[in-house]
Amino acid sequence: MIDQCSINMECKLIKTVGFPTHNVFGQIEATNCDKDVLMEGAVDFEKVQPILFVMNDRSYWKLGTRFAKAWKRWKKLDR
């Protein structure tokens, strides 16, 4: 595990699949999380402040704040 990371994923090498710009190697076997980033048993992403890697433009992004809960906000549109 990486000590500086609040969330670590353990992966199992299944096989290497090559793409023009990158390779994919396996599957996630387990996810481990520091207790101090949990709220009621779930990850609190405001505490984690994750960095996201976007392959298509090869850049890193910060996750913004939550602006709506899924399914509750959009139910009004279904009517």
Order of alpha helices (4+ residues) and beta strands (2+ residues): beta-beta-beta-beta-alpha-beta-beta
